[in-house]
Protein backbone atom coordinates (compact mmCIF):
# COMPACT_ATOMS: atom_id res chain seq x y z
CA UNK A 1 0.00 0.00 0.00
CA UNK A 2 1.32 3.44 -0.91
CA UNK A 3 2.08 5.79 1.95
CA UNK A 4 -0.41 8.70 1.83
CA UNK A 5 2.37 11.28 2.08
CA UNK A 6 3.82 10.00 -1.22
CA UNK A 7 0.50 9.57 -3.00
CA UNK A 8 0.48 13.13 -4.37
CA UNK A 9 4.04 12.82 -5.70
CA UNK A 10 3.23 9.49 -7.32
CA UNK A 11 0.14 10.91 -8.97
CA UNK A 12 2.10 13.92 -10.23
CA UNK A 13 4.79 11.69 -11.71
CA UNK A 14 2.13 9.63 -13.45
CA UNK A 15 0.67 12.80 -15.02
CA UNK A 16 4.10 13.95 -16.15
CA UNK A 17 4.84 10.57 -17.70
CA UNK A 18 1.46 10.60 -19.44
CA UNK A 19 2.03 14.10 -20.85
CA UNK A 20 5.50 13.17 -22.13
CA UNK A 21 4.25 10.06 -23.89
CA UNK A 22 4.47 10.56 -27.64
CA UNK A 23 1.02 11.12 -29.15
CA UNK A 24 -0.44 8.38 -31.25
CA UNK A 25 0.09 9.03 -34.95
CA UNK A 26 -3.07 9.95 -36.84
CA UNK A 27 -4.57 7.10 -38.83
CA UNK A 28 -3.25 6.92 -42.36
CA UNK A 29 -5.67 7.76 -45.11
CA UNK A 30 -6.67 4.85 -47.28
CA UNK A 31 -7.75 6.43 -50.53
CA UNK A 32 -7.98 3.26 -52.57
CA UNK A 33 -11.49 1.95 -51.70
CA UNK A 34 -13.26 5.26 -52.31
CA UNK A 35 -11.22 6.17 -55.38
CA UNK A 36 -11.69 2.72 -56.89
CA UNK A 37 -15.46 2.83 -56.51
CA UNK A 38 -15.57 6.39 -57.85
CA UNK A 39 -13.40 5.49 -60.84
CA UNK A 40 -15.55 2.47 -61.72
CA UNK A 41 -18.72 4.57 -61.50
CA UNK A 42 -17.15 7.30 -63.65
CA UNK A 43 -16.11 4.79 -66.31
CA UNK A 44 -19.66 3.40 -66.31
CA UNK A 45 -21.01 6.95 -66.69
CA UNK A 46 -18.65 7.53 -69.62
CA UNK A 47 -19.88 4.37 -71.35
CA UNK A 48 -23.54 5.31 -70.78
CA UNK A 49 -22.89 8.82 -72.09
CA UNK A 50 -21.28 7.56 -75.29
CA UNK A 51 -23.87 4.83 -75.72
CA UNK A 52 -27.00 6.96 -75.29
CA UNK A 53 -25.72 10.44 -76.15
CA UNK A 54 -26.42 11.93 -72.72
CA UNK A 55 -24.19 14.55 -71.04
CA UNK A 56 -21.37 12.79 -69.25
CA UNK A 57 -21.62 14.98 -66.13
CA UNK A 58 -25.32 14.20 -65.83
CA UNK A 59 -24.59 10.48 -66.14
CA UNK A 60 -21.97 10.74 -63.41
CA UNK A 61 -24.40 12.57 -61.15
CA UNK A 62 -27.25 10.12 -61.62
CA UNK A 63 -25.06 7.05 -61.29
CA UNK A 64 -23.39 8.45 -58.18
CA UNK A 65 -26.77 9.14 -56.60
CA UNK A 66 -28.00 5.66 -57.52
CA UNK A 67 -25.13 3.92 -55.72
CA UNK A 68 -24.62 6.37 -52.87
CA UNK A 69 -25.37 3.59 -50.38
CA UNK A 70 -21.71 2.59 -50.87
CA UNK A 71 -20.70 5.74 -49.00
CA UNK A 72 -22.19 4.30 -45.80
CA UNK A 73 -19.01 2.22 -45.58
CA UNK A 74 -16.46 4.38 -43.71
CA UNK A 75 -13.61 2.83 -45.72
CA UNK A 76 -14.73 4.79 -48.79
CA UNK A 77 -14.84 8.21 -47.14
CA UNK A 78 -11.20 9.24 -47.56
CA UNK A 79 -11.13 8.35 -51.24
CA UNK A 80 -14.47 9.99 -52.03
CA UNK A 81 -13.47 13.15 -50.18
CA UNK A 82 -10.18 13.22 -52.08
CA UNK A 83 -12.01 12.89 -55.40
CA UNK A 84 -14.63 15.52 -54.56
CA UNK A 85 -12.04 18.08 -53.43
CA UNK A 86 -8.58 17.47 -54.87
CA UNK A 87 -9.75 16.19 -58.26
CA UNK A 88 -12.18 19.09 -58.48
CA UNK A 89 -9.50 21.69 -57.81
CA UNK A 90 -7.01 20.32 -60.32
CA UNK A 91 -9.78 19.86 -62.89
CA UNK A 92 -10.60 23.56 -62.60
CA UNK A 93 -6.92 24.51 -62.90
CA UNK A 94 -6.44 22.43 -66.06
CA UNK A 95 -9.63 23.90 -67.53
CA UNK A 96 -7.70 27.15 -67.90
CA UNK A 97 -5.76 25.63 -70.81
CA UNK A 98 -8.90 25.95 -72.95
CA UNK A 99 -9.18 29.75 -72.73
CA UNK A 100 -7.07 32.67 -73.95
CA UNK A 101 -7.60 36.40 -73.66
CA UNK A 102 -7.21 36.66 -77.43
CA UNK A 103 -10.36 34.55 -77.84
CA UNK A 104 -12.22 36.89 -75.54
CA UNK A 105 -10.88 39.90 -77.44
CA UNK A 106 -12.24 38.65 -80.78
CA UNK A 107 -15.74 38.87 -79.34
CA UNK A 108 -15.90 42.66 -79.62
CA UNK A 109 -16.87 45.29 -77.07
CA UNK A 110 -20.65 45.39 -77.55
CA UNK A 111 -21.20 41.60 -77.47
CA UNK A 112 -18.89 41.36 -74.46
CA UNK A 113 -20.83 44.03 -72.55
CA UNK A 114 -24.07 42.29 -73.52
CA UNK A 115 -22.62 39.03 -72.22
CA UNK A 116 -21.80 40.69 -68.90
CA UNK A 117 -25.42 41.85 -68.62
CA UNK A 118 -26.71 38.34 -69.38
CA UNK A 119 -24.46 36.85 -66.72
CA UNK A 120 -25.33 39.50 -64.11
CA UNK A 121 -29.06 39.09 -64.63
CA UNK A 122 -28.79 35.28 -64.46
CA UNK A 123 -27.00 35.50 -61.11
CA UNK A 124 -29.48 38.11 -59.89
CA UNK A 125 -32.44 35.96 -60.90
CA UNK A 126 -31.01 32.99 -59.02
CA UNK A 127 -30.49 35.06 -55.87
CA UNK A 128 -33.94 36.70 -56.02
CA UNK A 129 -35.71 33.39 -56.59
CA UNK A 130 -33.80 31.83 -53.70
CA UNK A 131 -35.02 34.65 -51.46
CA UNK A 132 -38.57 34.32 -52.81
CA UNK A 133 -38.83 30.59 -52.09
CA UNK A 134 -37.02 30.88 -48.75
CA UNK A 135 -33.77 29.24 -49.82
CA UNK A 136 -30.27 30.25 -48.59
CA UNK A 137 -28.38 33.05 -50.30
CA UNK A 138 -25.65 30.52 -51.12
CA UNK A 139 -28.15 28.41 -53.11
CA UNK A 140 -29.08 31.40 -55.28
CA UNK A 141 -25.45 32.37 -55.86
CA UNK A 142 -24.56 28.79 -56.74
CA UNK A 143 -27.45 28.35 -59.19
CA UNK A 144 -27.01 31.77 -60.76
CA UNK A 145 -23.24 31.57 -61.00
CA UNK A 146 -23.25 28.07 -62.48
CA UNK A 147 -25.85 29.14 -65.06
CA UNK A 148 -23.95 32.31 -65.91
CA UNK A 149 -20.52 30.73 -66.40
CA UNK A 150 -20.14 27.10 -67.44
CA UNK A 151 -22.62 24.83 -65.71
CA UNK A 152 -21.39 22.00 -63.53
CA UNK A 153 -17.72 23.06 -63.71
CA UNK A 154 -18.56 26.50 -62.35
CA UNK A 155 -20.89 24.99 -59.74
CA UNK A 156 -18.02 22.86 -58.46
CA UNK A 157 -15.69 25.86 -58.33
CA UNK A 158 -18.27 28.01 -56.56
CA UNK A 159 -19.03 25.28 -54.05
CA UNK A 160 -15.35 25.29 -53.17
CA UNK A 161 -15.88 28.87 -51.93
CA UNK A 162 -19.36 28.37 -50.48
CA UNK A 163 -18.56 25.23 -48.50
CA UNK A 164 -20.76 22.54 -47.02
CA UNK A 165 -21.36 24.61 -43.89
CA UNK A 166 -23.39 27.11 -45.89
CA UNK A 167 -24.97 24.65 -48.30
CA UNK A 168 -25.42 20.93 -47.76
CA UNK A 169 -24.01 18.40 -50.19
CA UNK A 170 -27.56 17.19 -50.84
CA UNK A 171 -28.69 20.63 -51.99
CA UNK A 172 -25.50 21.05 -54.00
CA UNK A 173 -26.20 17.74 -55.77
CA UNK A 174 -29.74 18.88 -56.53
CA UNK A 175 -28.41 22.08 -58.10
CA UNK A 176 -25.93 20.05 -60.15
CA UNK A 177 -28.70 17.78 -61.43
CA UNK A 178 -30.84 20.79 -62.32
CA UNK A 179 -27.99 22.56 -64.11
CA UNK A 180 -27.09 19.46 -66.11
CA UNK A 181 -30.70 18.74 -67.11
CA UNK A 182 -31.33 22.35 -68.09
CA UNK A 183 -28.18 22.41 -70.21
CA UNK A 184 -29.09 19.16 -71.97
CA UNK A 185 -32.59 20.45 -72.76
CA UNK A 186 -31.23 23.81 -73.93
CA UNK A 187 -28.78 22.14 -76.34
CA UNK A 188 -31.73 20.45 -78.06
CA UNK A 189 -34.17 23.38 -78.05
CA UNK A 190 -32.15 26.58 -78.53
CA UNK A 191 -30.85 25.79 -82.07
CA UNK A 192 -34.43 25.03 -83.13
CA UNK A 193 -35.59 28.29 -81.55
CA UNK A 194 -32.90 30.21 -83.46
CA UNK A 195 -33.98 28.55 -86.72
CA UNK A 196 -37.66 29.35 -86.11
CA UNK A 197 -36.82 33.02 -85.49
CA UNK A 198 -34.75 33.22 -88.69
CA UNK A 199 -31.59 34.27 -86.91
CA UNK A 200 -28.30 34.84 -88.66
CA UNK A 201 -25.24 32.75 -87.80
CA UNK A 202 -23.90 35.50 -85.53
CA UNK A 203 -27.22 35.96 -83.73
CA UNK A 204 -27.65 32.24 -83.20
CA UNK A 205 -24.05 31.86 -82.04
CA UNK A 206 -24.50 34.58 -79.44
CA UNK A 207 -27.83 33.19 -78.21
CA UNK A 208 -26.48 29.66 -77.83
CA UNK A 209 -23.04 30.61 -76.49
CA UNK A 210 -24.45 33.09 -73.97
CA UNK A 211 -27.27 30.96 -72.55
CA UNK A 212 -26.38 27.24 -72.63
CA UNK A 213 -24.63 26.24 -69.41
CA UNK A 214 -22.12 23.50 -70.26
CA UNK A 215 -19.16 24.26 -72.54
CA UNK A 216 -19.42 21.14 -74.71
CA UNK A 217 -23.18 21.49 -75.09
CA UNK A 218 -22.95 25.18 -75.97
CA UNK A 219 -20.41 24.44 -78.68
CA UNK A 220 -22.42 21.44 -79.90
CA UNK A 221 -25.61 23.49 -80.00
CA UNK A 222 -23.87 26.18 -82.02
CA UNK A 223 -22.59 23.73 -84.60
CA UNK A 224 -26.03 22.14 -84.76
CA UNK A 225 -27.20 25.48 -86.23
CA UNK A 226 -24.24 26.02 -88.60
CA UNK A 227 -20.45 25.94 -88.65
CA UNK A 228 -20.24 29.73 -88.47
CA UNK A 229 -22.66 29.84 -85.55
CA UNK A 230 -20.66 27.10 -83.83
CA UNK A 231 -17.42 29.08 -84.13
CA UNK A 232 -19.04 32.22 -82.73
CA UNK A 233 -20.79 30.28 -79.95
CA UNK A 234 -17.41 28.84 -78.96
CA UNK A 235 -15.91 32.33 -78.60
CA UNK A 236 -18.89 33.56 -76.56
CA UNK A 237 -18.83 30.51 -74.32
CA UNK A 238 -15.08 30.69 -73.69
CA UNK A 239 -15.48 34.35 -72.74
CA UNK A 240 -17.90 33.19 -70.04
CA UNK A 241 -15.40 30.59 -68.84
CA UNK A 242 -12.68 33.26 -68.66
CA UNK A 243 -14.87 35.18 -66.21
CA UNK A 244 -14.91 32.27 -63.74
CA UNK A 245 -12.25 33.78 -61.47
CA UNK A 246 -13.88 37.25 -61.19
CA UNK A 247 -17.29 35.74 -60.46
CA UNK A 248 -15.84 33.45 -57.76
CA UNK A 249 -14.12 36.48 -56.22
CA UNK A 250 -17.39 38.43 -56.19
CA UNK A 251 -19.25 35.51 -54.62
CA UNK A 252 -16.54 35.22 -51.96
CA UNK A 253 -16.93 38.91 -51.09
CA UNK A 254 -20.74 38.71 -50.99
CA UNK A 255 -20.66 35.70 -48.68
CA UNK A 256 -18.05 37.33 -46.45
CA UNK A 257 -20.15 40.48 -46.12
CA UNK A 258 -23.25 38.41 -45.35
CA UNK A 259 -21.41 37.02 -42.29
CA UNK A 260 -22.27 33.71 -40.70
CA UNK A 261 -20.29 31.10 -38.92
CA UNK A 262 -19.20 29.50 -42.12
CA UNK A 263 -17.60 32.56 -43.64
CA UNK A 264 -13.96 32.23 -44.49
CA UNK A 265 -13.39 35.98 -44.15
CA UNK A 266 -15.31 37.82 -41.45
CA UNK A 267 -17.15 40.94 -42.54
CA UNK A 268 -14.76 43.16 -40.63
CA UNK A 269 -11.66 42.12 -42.54
CA UNK A 270 -10.09 44.32 -45.18
CA UNK A 271 -10.99 44.38 -48.83
CA UNK A 272 -7.84 42.60 -49.97
CA UNK A 273 -8.50 39.75 -47.55
CA UNK A 274 -12.09 39.38 -48.75
CA UNK A 275 -10.93 39.38 -52.37
CA UNK A 276 -8.46 36.56 -51.75
CA UNK A 277 -9.26 33.70 -54.13
CA UNK A 278 -8.95 30.00 -53.37
CA UNK A 279 -5.63 28.73 -54.65
CA UNK A 280 -7.17 26.67 -57.45
CA UNK A 281 -9.08 29.67 -58.85
CA UNK A 282 -5.92 31.79 -58.72
CA UNK A 283 -4.07 28.94 -60.45
CA UNK A 284 -6.81 28.79 -63.10
CA UNK A 285 -6.26 32.49 -63.82
CA UNK A 286 -2.49 31.97 -64.03
CA UNK A 287 -2.97 29.09 -66.49
CA UNK A 288 -5.25 31.28 -68.63
CA UNK A 289 -2.56 33.97 -68.68
CA UNK A 290 0.14 31.46 -69.64
CA UNK A 291 -2.10 29.94 -72.28
CA UNK A 292 -2.60 33.43 -73.71
CA UNK A 293 1.16 34.02 -73.97
CA UNK A 294 2.30 30.60 -75.20
CA UNK A 295 0.90 28.73 -78.17
CA UNK A 296 -0.17 25.27 -77.01
CA UNK A 297 -0.11 22.49 -79.64
CA UNK A 298 -3.62 21.23 -80.50
CA UNK A 299 -2.78 17.71 -79.31
CA UNK A 300 -1.74 19.03 -75.90
CA UNK A 301 -4.85 21.21 -75.65
CA UNK A 302 -7.03 18.21 -76.46
CA UNK A 303 -5.24 16.10 -73.89
CA UNK A 304 -5.67 18.69 -71.15
CA UNK A 305 -9.35 19.01 -72.04
CA UNK A 306 -9.81 15.26 -71.60
CA UNK A 307 -7.87 15.38 -68.31
CA UNK A 308 -9.97 18.27 -67.01
CA UNK A 309 -13.25 16.59 -67.93
CA UNK A 310 -12.07 13.34 -66.35
CA UNK A 311 -11.12 14.99 -63.06
CA UNK A 312 -14.38 16.96 -62.93
CA UNK A 313 -16.34 13.78 -63.66
CA UNK A 314 -14.62 12.07 -60.72
CA UNK A 315 -15.45 15.05 -58.51
CA UNK A 316 -19.11 15.12 -59.54
CA UNK A 317 -19.53 11.36 -59.11
CA UNK A 318 -17.88 11.41 -55.68
CA UNK A 319 -20.01 14.36 -54.56
CA UNK A 320 -23.17 12.56 -55.65
CA UNK A 321 -22.11 9.39 -53.83
CA UNK A 322 -21.56 11.38 -50.63
CA UNK A 323 -25.03 12.96 -50.87
CA UNK A 324 -28.02 11.56 -49.01
CA UNK A 325 -31.00 10.82 -51.21
CA UNK A 326 -33.42 11.19 -48.32
CA UNK A 327 -32.32 14.79 -47.79
CA UNK A 328 -32.56 15.54 -51.51
CA UNK A 329 -36.11 14.18 -51.62
CA UNK A 330 -37.08 16.27 -48.59
CA UNK A 331 -36.09 19.53 -50.29
CA UNK A 332 -38.98 19.58 -52.74
CA UNK A 333 -39.52 21.92 -55.67
CA UNK A 334 -38.32 25.05 -53.90
CA UNK A 335 -34.66 24.00 -53.98
CA UNK A 336 -34.78 23.69 -57.79
CA UNK A 337 -36.40 27.06 -58.45
CA UNK A 338 -33.19 29.19 -58.43
CA UNK A 339 -31.82 27.07 -61.29
CA UNK A 340 -35.07 27.49 -63.24
CA UNK A 341 -35.13 31.25 -62.68
CA UNK A 342 -31.49 31.73 -63.69
CA UNK A 343 -31.95 29.57 -66.80
CA UNK A 344 -35.07 31.42 -67.96
CA UNK A 345 -33.50 34.82 -67.34
CA UNK A 346 -30.34 33.80 -69.19
CA UNK A 347 -32.37 32.62 -72.19
CA UNK A 348 -34.59 35.68 -72.57
CA UNK A 349 -31.81 38.20 -71.94
CA UNK A 350 -29.51 36.52 -74.46
CA UNK A 351 -32.39 36.26 -76.92
CA UNK A 352 -33.13 39.99 -76.59
CA UNK A 353 -29.52 40.97 -77.24
CA UNK A 354 -29.19 38.50 -80.12
CA UNK A 355 -32.20 40.06 -81.87
CA UNK A 356 -30.68 43.52 -81.43
CA UNK A 357 -27.40 42.60 -83.12
Beta strands, then each sheet from edge to edge (+ up, - down):
end
